[in-house]
Amino acid sequence: MPTATLTSKGQITIPIEVREELKLVAGSRIDFVWRGDAYVMIPSSHSISRLAGFFGPYEGDPVSVEDMNEAIADAMGTL
């Protein structure tokens, strides 16, 4: 398992095998997403489609944009 050490300035060097697997290059941006018990590194330069199913399947009924707008307005007390 690749390992990195945190410097006193809060920096790490991402191991080469991780950089290659994630296709990271100098200047790549990385998002850190909380998964309930750990953070996951996700290159933010990749397509949002890589996040499909990240939080599990959606099990609710479909909701229209109008219903979403109404729920937001209700929550804000503006309706």
Secondary structure, DSSP 8 states (H G I E B T S, - for coil): -------TTS-----HHHHHHTT--TT--EEEEE-SSSEEEEETTS-GGGGTTTT----S----HHHHHHHHHHHHT--
